[in-house]
Amino acid sequence: MAETKLLPKIGSRVKININKVKDRLPAKLIDQISSNPRVVTTGYKMTDGRSIGITVRLQNGEENWFFPEEIEKG
């Protein structure tokens, strides 16, 4: 399970590691992240009972969630 002390705080600016997500996201979202991978954390999401996802707001205002290992300090 992800430890909360290792998760970015809500409101933090972080970067999505495109290499870790490009195999599971639609092309439109990949293009958007590729053009600007910097996002703002907006919350947390229980994923499958073993991990906590991080919800983020993209530059266009759209929100998505990612696993902690797909996010880097930005």
mmCIF file of the N, C-alpha and C atoms, coordinates in Angstrom:
data_MODEL
# 
_entry.id   MODEL 
# 
loop_
_atom_site.group_PDB 
_atom_site.id 
_atom_site.type_symbol 
_atom_site.label_atom_id 
_atom_site.label_alt_id 
_atom_site.label_comp_id 
_atom_site.label_asym_id 
_atom_site.label_entity_id 
_atom_site.label_seq_id 
_atom_site.pdbx_PDB_ins_code 
_atom_site.Cartn_x 
_atom_site.Cartn_y 
_atom_site.Cartn_z 
_atom_site.occupancy 
_atom_site.B_iso_or_equiv 
_atom_site.pdbx_formal_charge 
_atom_site.auth_seq_id 
_atom_site.auth_comp_id 
_atom_site.auth_asym_id 
_atom_site.auth_atom_id 
_atom_site.pdbx_PDB_model_num 
ATOM 1   N N  . MET A 1 1  ? 0.851  -1.183 0.000   1.00 0.00 ? 1  MET A N  1 
ATOM 2   C CA . MET A 1 1  ? 0.000  0.000  0.000   1.00 0.00 ? 1  MET A CA 1 
ATOM 3   C C  . MET A 1 1  ? 0.894  1.242  0.000   1.00 0.00 ? 1  MET A C  1 
ATOM 4   N N  . ALA A 1 2  ? 0.502  2.260  -0.741  1.00 0.00 ? 2  ALA A N  1 
ATOM 5   C CA . ALA A 1 2  ? 1.256  3.510  -0.771  1.00 0.00 ? 2  ALA A CA 1 
ATOM 6   C C  . ALA A 1 2  ? 1.138  4.197  0.581   1.00 0.00 ? 2  ALA A C  1 
ATOM 7   N N  . GLU A 1 3  ? 2.230  4.715  1.046   1.00 0.00 ? 3  GLU A N  1 
ATOM 8   C CA . GLU A 1 3  ? 2.197  5.437  2.314   1.00 0.00 ? 3  GLU A CA 1 
ATOM 9   C C  . GLU A 1 3  ? 1.815  6.874  2.046   1.00 0.00 ? 3  GLU A C  1 
ATOM 10  N N  . THR A 1 4  ? 0.888  7.406  2.832   1.00 0.00 ? 4  THR A N  1 
ATOM 11  C CA . THR A 1 4  ? 0.402  8.761  2.595   1.00 0.00 ? 4  THR A CA 1 
ATOM 12  C C  . THR A 1 4  ? 1.502  9.797  2.734   1.00 0.00 ? 4  THR A C  1 
ATOM 13  N N  . LYS A 1 5  ? 2.502  9.538  3.558   1.00 0.00 ? 5  LYS A N  1 
ATOM 14  C CA . LYS A 1 5  ? 3.570  10.540 3.698   1.00 0.00 ? 5  LYS A CA 1 
ATOM 15  C C  . LYS A 1 5  ? 4.402  10.671 2.425   1.00 0.00 ? 5  LYS A C  1 
ATOM 16  N N  . LEU A 1 6  ? 4.310  9.682  1.512   1.00 0.00 ? 6  LEU A N  1 
ATOM 17  C CA . LEU A 1 6  ? 5.043  9.733  0.263   1.00 0.00 ? 6  LEU A CA 1 
ATOM 18  C C  . LEU A 1 6  ? 4.224  10.312 -0.881  1.00 0.00 ? 6  LEU A C  1 
ATOM 19  N N  . LEU A 1 7  ? 2.937  10.494 -0.660  1.00 0.00 ? 7  LEU A N  1 
ATOM 20  C CA . LEU A 1 7  ? 2.073  11.047 -1.695  1.00 0.00 ? 7  LEU A CA 1 
ATOM 21  C C  . LEU A 1 7  ? 2.217  12.564 -1.734  1.00 0.00 ? 7  LEU A C  1 
ATOM 22  N N  . PRO A 1 8  ? 2.119  13.151 -2.938  1.00 0.00 ? 8  PRO A N  1 
ATOM 23  C CA . PRO A 1 8  ? 2.181  14.617 -3.005  1.00 0.00 ? 8  PRO A CA 1 
ATOM 24  C C  . PRO A 1 8  ? 0.953  15.231 -2.336  1.00 0.00 ? 8  PRO A C  1 
ATOM 25  N N  . LYS A 1 9  ? 1.147  16.379 -1.755  1.00 0.00 ? 9  LYS A N  1 
ATOM 26  C CA . LYS A 1 9  ? 0.039  17.084 -1.110  1.00 0.00 ? 9  LYS A CA 1 
ATOM 27  C C  . LYS A 1 9  ? -0.924 17.617 -2.152  1.00 0.00 ? 9  LYS A C  1 
ATOM 28  N N  . ILE A 1 10 ? -2.188 17.719 -1.767  1.00 0.00 ? 10 ILE A N  1 
ATOM 29  C CA . ILE A 1 10 ? -3.192 18.304 -2.655  1.00 0.00 ? 10 ILE A CA 1 
ATOM 30  C C  . ILE A 1 10 ? -2.791 19.751 -2.945  1.00 0.00 ? 10 ILE A C  1 
ATOM 31  N N  . GLY A 1 11 ? -2.845 20.116 -4.208  1.00 0.00 ? 11 GLY A N  1 
ATOM 32  C CA . GLY A 1 11 ? -2.435 21.445 -4.640  1.00 0.00 ? 11 GLY A CA 1 
ATOM 33  C C  . GLY A 1 11 ? -1.000 21.502 -5.135  1.00 0.00 ? 11 GLY A C  1 
ATOM 34  N N  . SER A 1 12 ? -0.260 20.397 -4.986  1.00 0.00 ? 12 SER A N  1 
ATOM 35  C CA . SER A 1 12 ? 1.130  20.350 -5.446  1.00 0.00 ? 12 SER A CA 1 
ATOM 36  C C  . SER A 1 12 ? 1.188  20.289 -6.966  1.00 0.00 ? 12 SER A C  1 
ATOM 37  N N  . ARG A 1 13 ? 2.224  20.887 -7.505  1.00 0.00 ? 13 ARG A N  1 
ATOM 38  C CA . ARG A 1 13 ? 2.491  20.776 -8.940  1.00 0.00 ? 13 ARG A CA 1 
ATOM 39  C C  . ARG A 1 13 ? 3.413  19.588 -9.132  1.00 0.00 ? 13 ARG A C  1 
ATOM 40  N N  . VAL A 1 14 ? 2.968  18.652 -9.959  1.00 0.00 ? 14 VAL A N  1 
ATOM 41  C CA . VAL A 1 14 ? 3.742  17.449 -10.235 1.00 0.00 ? 14 VAL A CA 1 
ATOM 42  C C  . VAL A 1 14 ? 3.784  17.216 -11.738 1.00 0.00 ? 14 VAL A C  1 
ATOM 43  N N  . LYS A 1 15 ? 4.530  16.205 -12.144 1.00 0.00 ? 15 LYS A N  1 
ATOM 44  C CA . LYS A 1 15 ? 4.702  15.893 -13.560 1.00 0.00 ? 15 LYS A CA 1 
ATOM 45  C C  . LYS A 1 15 ? 4.330  14.435 -13.794 1.00 0.00 ? 15 LYS A C  1 
ATOM 46  N N  . ILE A 1 16 ? 3.592  14.171 -14.852 1.00 0.00 ? 16 ILE A N  1 
ATOM 47  C CA . ILE A 1 16 ? 3.248  12.800 -15.220 1.00 0.00 ? 16 ILE A CA 1 
ATOM 48  C C  . ILE A 1 16 ? 4.384  12.236 -16.061 1.00 0.00 ? 16 ILE A C  1 
ATOM 49  N N  . ASN A 1 17 ? 4.872  11.062 -15.703 1.00 0.00 ? 17 ASN A N  1 
ATOM 50  C CA . ASN A 1 17 ? 5.916  10.388 -16.471 1.00 0.00 ? 17 ASN A CA 1 
ATOM 51  C C  . ASN A 1 17 ? 5.235  9.694  -17.647 1.00 0.00 ? 17 ASN A C  1 
ATOM 52  N N  . ILE A 1 18 ? 5.302  10.288 -18.814 1.00 0.00 ? 18 ILE A N  1 
ATOM 53  C CA . ILE A 1 18 ? 4.598  9.796  -19.993 1.00 0.00 ? 18 ILE A CA 1 
ATOM 54  C C  . ILE A 1 18 ? 5.019  8.378  -20.364 1.00 0.00 ? 18 ILE A C  1 
ATOM 55  N N  . ASN A 1 19 ? 6.267  8.018  -20.107 1.00 0.00 ? 19 ASN A N  1 
ATOM 56  C CA . ASN A 1 19 ? 6.755  6.679  -20.446 1.00 0.00 ? 19 ASN A CA 1 
ATOM 57  C C  . ASN A 1 19 ? 6.082  5.586  -19.622 1.00 0.00 ? 19 ASN A C  1 
ATOM 58  N N  . LYS A 1 20 ? 5.576  5.936  -18.456 1.00 0.00 ? 20 LYS A N  1 
ATOM 59  C CA . LYS A 1 20 ? 4.933  4.949  -17.594 1.00 0.00 ? 20 LYS A CA 1 
ATOM 60  C C  . LYS A 1 20 ? 3.432  4.824  -17.832 1.00 0.00 ? 20 LYS A C  1 
ATOM 61  N N  . VAL A 1 21 ? 2.859  5.713  -18.639 1.00 0.00 ? 21 VAL A N  1 
ATOM 62  C CA . VAL A 1 21 ? 1.405  5.672  -18.851 1.00 0.00 ? 21 VAL A CA 1 
ATOM 63  C C  . VAL A 1 21 ? 0.983  5.504  -20.305 1.00 0.00 ? 21 VAL A C  1 
ATOM 64  N N  . LYS A 1 22 ? 1.904  5.653  -21.227 1.00 0.00 ? 22 LYS A N  1 
ATOM 65  C CA . LYS A 1 22 ? 1.508  5.681  -22.639 1.00 0.00 ? 22 LYS A CA 1 
ATOM 66  C C  . LYS A 1 22 ? 0.899  4.378  -23.150 1.00 0.00 ? 22 LYS A C  1 
ATOM 67  N N  . ASP A 1 23 ? 1.125  3.271  -22.470 1.00 0.00 ? 23 ASP A N  1 
ATOM 68  C CA . ASP A 1 23 ? 0.566  1.997  -22.918 1.00 0.00 ? 23 ASP A CA 1 
ATOM 69  C C  . ASP A 1 23 ? -0.870 1.769  -22.446 1.00 0.00 ? 23 ASP A C  1 
ATOM 70  N N  . ARG A 1 24 ? -1.393 2.636  -21.570 1.00 0.00 ? 24 ARG A N  1 
ATOM 71  C CA . ARG A 1 24 ? -2.735 2.397  -21.047 1.00 0.00 ? 24 ARG A CA 1 
ATOM 72  C C  . ARG A 1 24 ? -3.717 3.553  -21.257 1.00 0.00 ? 24 ARG A C  1 
ATOM 73  N N  . LEU A 1 25 ? -3.279 4.633  -21.865 1.00 0.00 ? 25 LEU A N  1 
ATOM 74  C CA . LEU A 1 25 ? -4.152 5.793  -22.046 1.00 0.00 ? 25 LEU A CA 1 
ATOM 75  C C  . LEU A 1 25 ? -4.535 5.995  -23.504 1.00 0.00 ? 25 LEU A C  1 
ATOM 76  N N  . PRO A 1 26 ? -5.692 6.628  -23.769 1.00 0.00 ? 26 PRO A N  1 
ATOM 77  C CA . PRO A 1 26 ? -6.075 6.925  -25.153 1.00 0.00 ? 26 PRO A CA 1 
ATOM 78  C C  . PRO A 1 26 ? -5.128 7.947  -25.787 1.00 0.00 ? 26 PRO A C  1 
ATOM 79  N N  . ALA A 1 27 ? -5.023 7.892  -27.102 1.00 0.00 ? 27 ALA A N  1 
ATOM 80  C CA . ALA A 1 27 ? -4.088 8.756  -27.847 1.00 0.00 ? 27 ALA A CA 1 
ATOM 81  C C  . ALA A 1 27 ? -4.314 10.242 -27.554 1.00 0.00 ? 27 ALA A C  1 
ATOM 82  N N  . LYS A 1 28 ? -5.562 10.657 -27.442 1.00 0.00 ? 28 LYS A N  1 
ATOM 83  C CA . LYS A 1 28 ? -5.864 12.080 -27.185 1.00 0.00 ? 28 LYS A CA 1 
ATOM 84  C C  . LYS A 1 28 ? -5.240 12.530 -25.857 1.00 0.00 ? 28 LYS A C  1 
ATOM 85  N N  . LEU A 1 29 ? -5.365 11.697 -24.831 1.00 0.00 ? 29 LEU A N  1 
ATOM 86  C CA . LEU A 1 29 ? -4.807 12.041 -23.525 1.00 0.00 ? 29 LEU A CA 1 
ATOM 87  C C  . LEU A 1 29 ? -3.277 11.994 -23.556 1.00 0.00 ? 29 LEU A C  1 
ATOM 88  N N  . ILE A 1 30 ? -2.710 11.046 -24.258 1.00 0.00 ? 30 ILE A N  1 
ATOM 89  C CA . ILE A 1 30 ? -1.254 10.961 -24.408 1.00 0.00 ? 30 ILE A CA 1 
ATOM 90  C C  . ILE A 1 30 ? -0.723 12.223 -25.074 1.00 0.00 ? 30 ILE A C  1 
ATOM 91  N N  . ASP A 1 31 ? -1.395 12.685 -26.129 1.00 0.00 ? 31 ASP A N  1 
ATOM 92  C CA . ASP A 1 31 ? -0.974 13.914 -26.819 1.00 0.00 ? 31 ASP A CA 1 
ATOM 93  C C  . ASP A 1 31 ? -1.014 15.112 -25.886 1.00 0.00 ? 31 ASP A C  1 
ATOM 94  N N  . GLN A 1 32 ? -2.065 15.198 -25.090 1.00 0.00 ? 32 GLN A N  1 
ATOM 95  C CA . GLN A 1 32 ? -2.198 16.321 -24.164 1.00 0.00 ? 32 GLN A CA 1 
ATOM 96  C C  . GLN A 1 32 ? -1.104 16.296 -23.102 1.00 0.00 ? 32 GLN A C  1 
ATOM 97  N N  . ILE A 1 33 ? -0.842 15.129 -22.533 1.00 0.00 ? 33 ILE A N  1 
ATOM 98  C CA . ILE A 1 33 ? 0.197  15.010 -21.512 1.00 0.00 ? 33 ILE A CA 1 
ATOM 99  C C  . ILE A 1 33 ? 1.572  15.252 -22.124 1.00 0.00 ? 33 ILE A C  1 
ATOM 100 N N  . SER A 1 34 ? 1.785  14.774 -23.351 1.00 0.00 ? 34 SER A N  1 
ATOM 101 C CA . SER A 1 34 ? 3.065  14.968 -24.023 1.00 0.00 ? 34 SER A CA 1 
ATOM 102 C C  . SER A 1 34 ? 3.357  16.444 -24.239 1.00 0.00 ? 34 SER A C  1 
ATOM 103 N N  . SER A 1 35 ? 2.318  17.216 -24.568 1.00 0.00 ? 35 SER A N  1 
ATOM 104 C CA . SER A 1 35 ? 2.521  18.649 -24.813 1.00 0.00 ? 35 SER A CA 1 
ATOM 105 C C  . SER A 1 35 ? 2.784  19.419 -23.524 1.00 0.00 ? 35 SER A C  1 
ATOM 106 N N  . ASN A 1 36 ? 2.232  18.945 -22.395 1.00 0.00 ? 36 ASN A N  1 
ATOM 107 C CA . ASN A 1 36 ? 2.497  19.580 -21.112 1.00 0.00 ? 36 ASN A CA 1 
ATOM 108 C C  . ASN A 1 36 ? 2.213  18.579 -19.988 1.00 0.00 ? 36 ASN A C  1 
ATOM 109 N N  . PRO A 1 37 ? 3.245  17.881 -19.493 1.00 0.00 ? 37 PRO A N  1 
ATOM 110 C CA . PRO A 1 37 ? 3.044  16.855 -18.469 1.00 0.00 ? 37 PRO A CA 1 
ATOM 111 C C  . PRO A 1 37 ? 2.843  17.398 -17.058 1.00 0.00 ? 37 PRO A C  1 
ATOM 112 N N  . ARG A 1 38 ? 2.948  18.712 -16.869 1.00 0.00 ? 38 ARG A N  1 
ATOM 113 C CA . ARG A 1 38 ? 2.807  19.277 -15.528 1.00 0.00 ? 38 ARG A CA 1 
ATOM 114 C C  . ARG A 1 38 ? 1.335  19.428 -15.174 1.00 0.00 ? 38 ARG A C  1 
ATOM 115 N N  . VAL A 1 39 ? 0.972  18.961 -13.975 1.00 0.00 ? 39 VAL A N  1 
ATOM 116 C CA . VAL A 1 39 ? -0.412 18.943 -13.505 1.00 0.00 ? 39 VAL A CA 1 
ATOM 117 C C  . VAL A 1 39 ? -0.459 19.381 -12.051 1.00 0.00 ? 39 VAL A C  1 
ATOM 118 N N  . VAL A 1 40 ? -1.668 19.566 -11.525 1.00 0.00 ? 40 VAL A N  1 
ATOM 119 C CA . VAL A 1 40 ? -1.866 19.930 -10.122 1.00 0.00 ? 40 VAL A CA 1 
ATOM 120 C C  . VAL A 1 40 ? -2.654 18.813 -9.451  1.00 0.00 ? 40 VAL A C  1 
ATOM 121 N N  . THR A 1 41 ? -2.190 18.352 -8.298  1.00 0.00 ? 41 THR A N  1 
ATOM 122 C CA . THR A 1 41 ? -2.913 17.300 -7.578  1.00 0.00 ? 41 THR A CA 1 
ATOM 123 C C  . THR A 1 41 ? -4.189 17.877 -6.974  1.00 0.00 ? 41 THR A C  1 
ATOM 124 N N  . THR A 1 42 ? -5.272 17.099 -7.092  1.00 0.00 ? 42 THR A N  1 
ATOM 125 C CA . THR A 1 42 ? -6.562 17.563 -6.579  1.00 0.00 ? 42 THR A CA 1 
ATOM 126 C C  . THR A 1 42 ? -7.142 16.631 -5.523  1.00 0.00 ? 42 THR A C  1 
ATOM 127 N N  . GLY A 1 43 ? -6.566 15.432 -5.379  1.00 0.00 ? 43 GLY A N  1 
ATOM 128 C CA . GLY A 1 43 ? -7.089 14.508 -4.390  1.00 0.00 ? 43 GLY A CA 1 
ATOM 129 C C  . GLY A 1 43 ? -6.479 13.132 -4.521  1.00 0.00 ? 43 GLY A C  1 
ATOM 130 N N  . TYR A 1 44 ? -7.110 12.181 -3.837  1.00 0.00 ? 44 TYR A N  1 
ATOM 131 C CA . TYR A 1 44 ? -6.632 10.799 -3.823  1.00 0.00 ? 44 TYR A CA 1 
ATOM 132 C C  . TYR A 1 44 ? -7.786 9.871  -4.156  1.00 0.00 ? 44 TYR A C  1 
ATOM 133 N N  . LYS A 1 45 ? -7.468 8.672  -4.619  1.00 0.00 ? 45 LYS A N  1 
ATOM 134 C CA . LYS A 1 45 ? -8.486 7.705  -5.017  1.00 0.00 ? 45 LYS A CA 1 
ATOM 135 C C  . LYS A 1 45 ? -8.033 6.315  -4.595  1.00 0.00 ? 45 LYS A C  1 
ATOM 136 N N  . MET A 1 46 ? -8.907 5.574  -3.920  1.00 0.00 ? 46 MET A N  1 
ATOM 137 C CA . MET A 1 46 ? -8.605 4.184  -3.608  1.00 0.00 ? 46 MET A CA 1 
ATOM 138 C C  . MET A 1 46 ? -8.711 3.410  -4.911  1.00 0.00 ? 46 MET A C  1 
ATOM 139 N N  . THR A 1 47 ? -7.670 2.685  -5.269  1.00 0.00 ? 47 THR A N  1 
ATOM 140 C CA . THR A 1 47 ? -7.668 2.009  -6.567  1.00 0.00 ? 47 THR A CA 1 
ATOM 141 C C  . THR A 1 47 ? -8.230 0.600  -6.477  1.00 0.00 ? 47 THR A C  1 
ATOM 142 N N  . ASP A 1 48 ? -7.515 -0.323 -5.882  1.00 0.00 ? 48 ASP A N  1 
ATOM 143 C CA . ASP A 1 48 ? -7.964 -1.714 -5.847  1.00 0.00 ? 48 ASP A CA 1 
ATOM 144 C C  . ASP A 1 48 ? -7.836 -2.320 -4.458  1.00 0.00 ? 48 ASP A C  1 
ATOM 145 N N  . GLY A 1 49 ? -7.789 -1.486 -3.470  1.00 0.00 ? 49 GLY A N  1 
ATOM 146 C CA . GLY A 1 49 ? -7.647 -1.970 -2.101  1.00 0.00 ? 49 GLY A CA 1 
ATOM 147 C C  . GLY A 1 49 ? -6.205 -2.131 -1.660  1.00 0.00 ? 49 GLY A C  1 
ATOM 148 N N  . ARG A 1 50 ? -5.266 -1.990 -2.584  1.00 0.00 ? 50 ARG A N  1 
ATOM 149 C CA . ARG A 1 50 ? -3.858 -2.138 -2.244  1.00 0.00 ? 50 ARG A CA 1 
ATOM 150 C C  . ARG A 1 50 ? -3.060 -0.867 -2.478  1.00 0.00 ? 50 ARG A C  1 
ATOM 151 N N  . SER A 1 51 ? -3.648 0.092  -3.142  1.00 0.00 ? 51 SER A N  1 
ATOM 152 C CA . SER A 1 51 ? -2.907 1.288  -3.506  1.00 0.00 ? 51 SER A CA 1 
ATOM 153 C C  . SER A 1 51 ? -3.820 2.506  -3.463  1.00 0.00 ? 51 SER A C  1 
ATOM 154 N N  . ILE A 1 52 ? -3.205 3.661  -3.486  1.00 0.00 ? 52 ILE A N  1 
ATOM 155 C CA . ILE A 1 52 ? -3.931 4.922  -3.531  1.00 0.00 ? 52 ILE A CA 1 
ATOM 156 C C  . ILE A 1 52 ? -3.514 5.638  -4.800  1.00 0.00 ? 52 ILE A C  1 
ATOM 157 N N  . GLY A 1 53 ? -4.494 6.037  -5.604  1.00 0.00 ? 53 GLY A N  1 
ATOM 158 C CA . GLY A 1 53 ? -4.211 6.809  -6.806  1.00 0.00 ? 53 GLY A CA 1 
ATOM 159 C C  . GLY A 1 53 ? -4.214 8.295  -6.480  1.00 0.00 ? 53 GLY A C  1 
ATOM 160 N N  . ILE A 1 54 ? -3.660 9.052  -7.389  1.00 0.00 ? 54 ILE A N  1 
ATOM 161 C CA . ILE A 1 54 ? -3.587 10.507 -7.221  1.00 0.00 ? 54 ILE A CA 1 
ATOM 162 C C  . ILE A 1 54 ? -4.424 11.137 -8.328  1.00 0.00 ? 54 ILE A C  1 
ATOM 163 N N  . THR A 1 55 ? -5.422 11.940 -7.944  1.00 0.00 ? 55 THR A N  1 
ATOM 164 C CA . THR A 1 55 ? -6.210 12.651 -8.951  1.00 0.00 ? 55 THR A CA 1 
ATOM 165 C C  . THR A 1 55 ? -5.521 13.972 -9.244  1.00 0.00 ? 55 THR A C  1 
ATOM 166 N N  . VAL A 1 56 ? -5.513 14.321 -10.527 1.00 0.00 ? 56 VAL A N  1 
ATOM 167 C CA . VAL A 1 56 ? -4.827 15.538 -10.960 1.00 0.00 ? 56 VAL A CA 1 
ATOM 168 C C  . VAL A 1 56 ? -5.689 16.315 -11.942 1.00 0.00 ? 56 VAL A C  1 
ATOM 169 N N  . ARG A 1 57 ? -5.414 17.606 -12.046 1.00 0.00 ? 57 ARG A N  1 
ATOM 170 C CA . ARG A 1 57 ? -6.070 18.469 -13.030 1.00 0.00 ? 57 ARG A CA 1 
ATOM 171 C C  . ARG A 1 57 ? -5.044 18.801 -14.104 1.00 0.00 ? 57 ARG A C  1 
ATOM 172 N N  . LEU A 1 58 ? -5.395 18.470 -15.345 1.00 0.00 ? 58 LEU A N  1 
ATOM 173 C CA . LEU A 1 58 ? -4.537 18.774 -16.487 1.00 0.00 ? 58 LEU A CA 1 
ATOM 174 C C  . LEU A 1 58 ? -4.681 20.242 -16.863 1.00 0.00 ? 58 LEU A C  1 
ATOM 175 N N  . GLN A 1 59 ? -3.849 20.704 -17.774 1.00 0.00 ? 59 GLN A N  1 
ATOM 176 C CA . GLN A 1 59 ? -3.863 22.110 -18.167 1.00 0.00 ? 59 GLN A CA 1 
ATOM 177 C C  . GLN A 1 59 ? -5.196 22.554 -18.762 1.00 0.00 ? 59 GLN A C  1 
ATOM 178 N N  . ASN A 1 60 ? -5.937 21.641 -19.385 1.00 0.00 ? 60 ASN A N  1 
ATOM 179 C CA . ASN A 1 60 ? -7.225 22.012 -19.979 1.00 0.00 ? 60 ASN A CA 1 
ATOM 180 C C  . ASN A 1 60 ? -8.380 21.950 -18.974 1.00 0.00 ? 60 ASN A C  1 
ATOM 181 N N  . GLY A 1 61 ? -8.061 21.628 -17.703 1.00 0.00 ? 61 GLY A N  1 
ATOM 182 C CA . GLY A 1 61 ? -9.078 21.559 -16.663 1.00 0.00 ? 61 GLY A CA 1 
ATOM 183 C C  . GLY A 1 61 ? -9.640 20.172 -16.440 1.00 0.00 ? 61 GLY A C  1 
ATOM 184 N N  . GLU A 1 62 ? -9.354 19.251 -17.337 1.00 0.00 ? 62 GLU A N  1 
ATOM 185 C CA . GLU A 1 62 ? -9.820 17.872 -17.210 1.00 0.00 ? 62 GLU A CA 1 
ATOM 186 C C  . GLU A 1 62 ? -9.116 17.192 -16.038 1.00 0.00 ? 62 GLU A C  1 
ATOM 187 N N  . GLU A 1 63 ? -9.850 16.310 -15.343 1.00 0.00 ? 63 GLU A N  1 
ATOM 188 C CA . GLU A 1 63 ? -9.252 15.579 -14.221 1.00 0.00 ? 63 GLU A CA 1 
ATOM 189 C C  . GLU A 1 63 ? -9.124 14.107 -14.561 1.00 0.00 ? 63 GLU A C  1 
ATOM 190 N N  . ASN A 1 64 ? -8.016 13.501 -14.132 1.00 0.00 ? 64 ASN A N  1 
ATOM 191 C CA . ASN A 1 64 ? -7.738 12.086 -14.293 1.00 0.00 ? 64 ASN A CA 1 
ATOM 192 C C  . ASN A 1 64 ? -6.994 11.622 -13.061 1.00 0.00 ? 64 ASN A C  1 
ATOM 193 N N  . TRP A 1 65 ? -6.813 10.309 -12.939 1.00 0.00 ? 65 TRP A N  1 
ATOM 194 C CA . TRP A 1 65 ? -6.038 9.804  -11.814 1.00 0.00 ? 65 TRP A CA 1 
ATOM 195 C C  . TRP A 1 65 ? -4.910 8.922  -12.332 1.00 0.00 ? 65 TRP A C  1 
ATOM 196 N N  . PHE A 1 66 ? -3.843 8.854  -11.527 1.00 0.00 ? 66 PHE A N  1 
ATOM 197 C CA . PHE A 1 66 ? -2.656 8.088  -11.873 1.00 0.00 ? 66 PHE A CA 1 
ATOM 198 C C  . PHE A 1 66 ? -2.131 7.396  -10.625 1.00 0.00 ? 66 PHE A C  1 
ATOM 199 N N  . PHE A 1 67 ? -1.368 6.332  -10.838 1.00 0.00 ? 67 PHE A N  1 
ATOM 200 C CA . PHE A 1 67 ? -0.706 5.652  -9.734  1.00 0.00 ? 67 PHE A CA 1 
ATOM 201 C C  . PHE A 1 67 ? 0.467  6.515  -9.271  1.00 0.00 ? 67 PHE A C  1 
ATOM 202 N N  . PRO A 1 68 ? 0.836  6.441  -7.993  1.00 0.00 ? 68 PRO A N  1 
ATOM 203 C CA . PRO A 1 68 ? 1.950  7.257  -7.475  1.00 0.00 ? 68 PRO A CA 1 
ATOM 204 C C  . PRO A 1 68 ? 3.255  7.070  -8.256  1.00 0.00 ? 68 PRO A C  1 
ATOM 205 N N  . GLU A 1 69 ? 3.519  5.853  -8.741  1.00 0.00 ? 69 GLU A N  1 
ATOM 206 C CA . GLU A 1 69 ? 4.763  5.610  -9.468  1.00 0.00 ? 69 GLU A CA 1 
ATOM 207 C C  . GLU A 1 69 ? 4.768  6.242  -10.868 1.00 0.00 ? 69 GLU A C  1 
ATOM 208 N N  . GLU A 1 70 ? 3.624  6.753  -11.310 1.00 0.00 ? 70 GLU A N  1 
ATOM 209 C CA . GLU A 1 70 ? 3.537  7.426  -12.607 1.00 0.00 ? 70 GLU A CA 1 
ATOM 210 C C  . GLU A 1 70 ? 3.702  8.944  -12.476 1.00 0.00 ? 70 GLU A C  1 
ATOM 211 N N  . ILE A 1 71 ? 3.827  9.413  -11.249 1.00 0.00 ? 71 ILE A N  1 
ATOM 212 C CA . ILE A 1 71 ? 3.928  10.845 -10.952 1.00 0.00 ? 71 ILE A CA 1 
ATOM 213 C C  . ILE A 1 71 ? 5.329  11.151 -10.430 1.00 0.00 ? 71 ILE A C  1 
ATOM 214 N N  . GLU A 1 72 ? 5.867  12.299 -10.857 1.00 0.00 ? 72 GLU A N  1 
ATOM 215 C CA . GLU A 1 72 ? 7.174  12.767 -10.380 1.00 0.00 ? 72 GLU A CA 1 
ATOM 216 C C  . GLU A 1 72 ? 7.020  14.159 -9.811  1.00 0.00 ? 72 GLU A C  1 
ATOM 217 N N  . LYS A 1 73 ? 7.934  14.537 -8.957  1.00 0.00 ? 73 LYS A N  1 
ATOM 218 C CA . LYS A 1 73 ? 7.919  15.914 -8.459  1.00 0.00 ? 73 LYS A CA 1 
ATOM 219 C C  . LYS A 1 73 ? 8.172  16.827 -9.642  1.00 0.00 ? 73 LYS A C  1 
ATOM 220 N N  . GLY A 1 74 ? 7.393  17.887 -9.718  1.00 0.00 ? 74 GLY A N  1 
ATOM 221 C CA . GLY A 1 74 ? 7.475  18.739 -10.897 1.00 0.00 ? 74 GLY A CA 1 
ATOM 222 C C  . GLY A 1 74 ? 8.015  20.068 -10.624 1.00 0.00 ? 74 GLY A C  1 
# 
